[in-house]
Amino acid sequence: MKIKKLLLVALLFESCRSIPIYKYEVEDLKNKTNLSNKTLKILFLKDERKGENVNKSILSLVPLFISGTTELNFPEYDEISVNTPLEFFIADILEKEISSSYNFKKITITNDESLPTDYTIHGVLNKSYCERNIYTYGLSIYGVLLWYFGAPAMSNECEIDLKIFFNDSKNKQLFSKTYSKKQSLNVGFYTKFSNLNRIYGEIFKNISKEIMNDFSSNISN
């Protein structure tokens, strides 16, 4: 009975504790492209996501259920998240990535579409679905024992879909493109559970690489 209580405490602790956000980092290039006579505004993305967050993680304690699942259509409102609305978070990522490679006269993150600038980046956030599982392998609380033998304890799979537009000062569209990425990440008893939220930084890093490649192909001095 004592062992069962200890396992229950361990399971609930690992499934419910708050995990800090994975820090998004960029490499600041020494030789930046000089656009010191140009200005850029980055508008917050329009949020077109649908659905809701549904937490069924308690099912991991029910015998014969392999795992308990949390479905997240708005992952920033979950304890393992970016802790910032994604439409703002993505705009901030774009500013960081562009500033690391280009020397603009000024880059402004804003919601003011009328602000005059040489270039404008705006977009739509279509989807940010994540599915997080805590595994007990059909053994209810006793499934935690499998964690000690290297079985995955939790997983997080996310799919991000967004569309980016790049316009000049005359509102001529220089390019538009939809970017979609899907990634998954497992953690176990012998890895840090805080690693589970690395998926947010990694998936946005992969998307931002594609955006920066298209941005570079359509920018001029």
C-alpha positions in Angstrom: 0.0 0.0 0.0 2.9 2.3 0.8 4.5 1.7 -2.5 1.3 2.4 -4.3 1.0 5.8 -2.6 4.6 6.7 -3.5 4.0 5.8 -7.1 0.8 7.9 -7.2 2.6 10.9 -5.8 5.4 10.5 -8.4 3.0 10.2 -11.3 0.9 13.2 -10.3 4.0 15.3 -9.6 5.5 14.7 -13.0 2.3 15.1 -14.9 1.1 18.3 -13.2 4.2 20.4 -12.3 4.9 23.5 -14.2 7.8 23.3 -16.7 9.6 26.5 -17.8 9.6 27.6 -21.4 12.5 26.5 -23.6 14.4 29.6 -24.4 14.4 30.6 -28.1 17.9 31.6 -29.1 19.4 33.0 -32.3 23.0 33.4 -33.5 23.9 37.1 -34.1 26.0 37.2 -37.3 29.1 39.4 -37.3 28.7 40.4 -41.0 25.1 41.4 -41.3 23.5 42.5 -44.6 23.3 46.3 -44.5 19.8 47.7 -44.9 20.4 50.8 -42.7 18.3 52.9 -45.0 15.3 50.6 -44.8 12.5 50.1 -42.2 10.5 47.1 -41.5 7.3 46.4 -39.5 6.3 43.0 -38.3 2.6 42.7 -37.6 1.2 40.3 -35.0 -0.2 37.3 -36.8 -4.0 36.9 -37.2 -5.2 34.0 -35.1 -7.4 31.7 -37.1 -7.0 28.7 -34.9 -10.1 26.7 -34.0 -10.9 24.1 -31.2 -10.1 24.0 -27.5 -7.7 22.4 -25.0 -8.9 19.1 -23.6 -7.1 17.4 -20.7 -7.6 13.7 -20.4 -4.3 12.9 -18.7 -6.2 11.4 -15.7 -7.0 8.4 -18.0 -3.4 7.3 -17.5 -4.5 6.1 -14.0 -7.3 3.9 -15.5 -6.3 0.2 -16.0 -5.9 -0.9 -19.7 -5.4 2.7 -20.9 -2.0 3.0 -22.5 -1.8 6.7 -21.8 -3.6 9.8 -20.8 -3.8 12.4 -23.5 -4.0 16.2 -23.4 -5.1 17.8 -26.7 -4.0 21.3 -27.2 -5.2 23.7 -29.9 -3.9 26.6 -27.9 -0.7 25.2 -26.3 0.3 28.6 -24.8 -2.6 28.2 -22.3 -1.1 25.0 -21.0 1.4 24.6 -18.2 4.0 23.3 -20.7 4.0 26.1 -23.2 5.6 29.3 -24.5 3.5 31.2 -21.9 2.8 33.9 -24.5 0.1 34.0 -27.2 1.6 32.5 -30.3 0.7 35.3 -32.6 2.9 37.6 -30.5 5.6 34.9 -29.8 6.0 34.3 -33.6 6.3 38.0 -34.4 9.0 38.3 -31.7 10.9 35.2 -33.2 10.8 36.8 -36.7 12.2 40.1 -35.2 15.1 38.2 -33.5 15.9 36.2 -36.6 15.9 39.2 -39.0 17.9 41.4 -36.6 20.5 38.7 -36.3 21.2 38.7 -40.0 20.2 42.2 -41.2 21.0 45.7 -40.1 17.8 47.7 -40.7 17.3 51.3 -39.8 14.4 50.2 -37.6 12.3 47.1 -37.1 9.0 47.5 -35.3 6.7 44.9 -34.0 3.2 46.4 -34.0 -0.5 45.9 -34.7 -0.7 49.2 -36.5 -1.1 48.4 -40.2 -1.0 52.1 -41.2 2.5 52.6 -39.9 4.6 53.6 -42.9 7.7 51.4 -43.5 9.6 50.1 -46.5 8.6 46.5 -45.8 5.9 44.7 -44.0 5.7 41.2 -42.7 2.2 39.9 -41.7 0.5 36.5 -41.6 -2.1 34.1 -40.3 -1.7 31.4 -37.7 -3.8 28.6 -38.9 -3.0 25.8 -36.6 -0.9 25.0 -33.5 -2.1 21.5 -32.4 -0.2 19.6 -29.8 -0.9 16.2 -28.3 0.9 15.3 -25.0 0.7 11.9 -23.5 1.7 10.5 -20.2 2.3 6.7 -20.5 1.4 4.0 -17.9 1.1 1.2 -20.6 -2.3 -0.1 -19.4 -1.0 -0.8 -15.9 -2.5 2.2 -14.2 -0.2 3.6 -11.6 2.1 0.6 -11.7 3.1 1.5 -15.2 5.4 4.1 -13.6 7.7 1.2 -12.8 8.4 0.8 -16.5 9.9 4.3 -16.5 12.7 2.9 -14.4 13.5 0.5 -17.2 13.8 3.2 -19.9 10.2 3.2 -21.2 9.1 6.7 -22.3 7.2 8.5 -19.6 5.8 11.3 -21.7 5.6 12.5 -25.2 4.7 15.8 -27.0 3.8 16.0 -30.7 3.0 19.3 -32.3 2.0 20.6 -35.7 2.3 24.3 -36.6 0.7 25.8 -39.7 1.0 29.4 -40.6 1.1 31.7 -43.7 3.5 34.6 -44.1 3.1 37.6 -46.4 5.9 40.0 -47.3 5.0 43.4 -48.8 6.8 46.5 -49.9 6.0 50.1 -49.1 3.4 50.3 -51.9 1.7 47.2 -50.4 2.9 45.1 -53.4 3.2 41.5 -52.3 6.8 40.3 -52.7 6.0 36.8 -51.6 3.5 34.7 -49.6 3.9 31.1 -48.4 2.4 28.6 -46.1 4.8 26.9 -43.6 3.9 23.7 -41.9 5.9 21.5 -39.6 5.2 18.5 -37.4 7.6 17.2 -34.7 7.5 14.9 -31.8 9.6 14.5 -28.7 9.7 11.8 -25.9 11.2 12.1 -22.4 11.8 9.4 -19.8 12.8 8.9 -16.2 16.5 9.4 -17.0 16.1 12.6 -18.9 14.9 16.0 -17.7 11.1 16.3 -17.9 11.7 20.0 -18.7 13.1 18.8 -22.0 9.6 18.0 -23.2 8.9 21.7 -24.0 12.0 21.9 -26.3 9.7 21.0 -29.1 8.3 24.6 -29.2 11.7 26.2 -29.8 12.8 23.5 -32.2 9.7 23.5 -34.4 9.7 27.3 -34.7 13.4 27.3 -35.4 12.8 25.0 -38.4 10.0 27.2 -39.6 11.9 30.4 -39.2 14.8 28.9 -41.3 12.5 28.5 -44.2 11.0 32.0 -43.7 14.4 33.5 -43.6 15.5 31.8 -46.8 12.4 33.2 -48.6 12.9 36.6 -47.0 16.5 36.7 -48.2 15.5 35.9 -51.7 13.0 38.8 -51.8 14.8 41.6 -50.0 16.9 44.3 -51.7 19.1 47.1 -50.6 
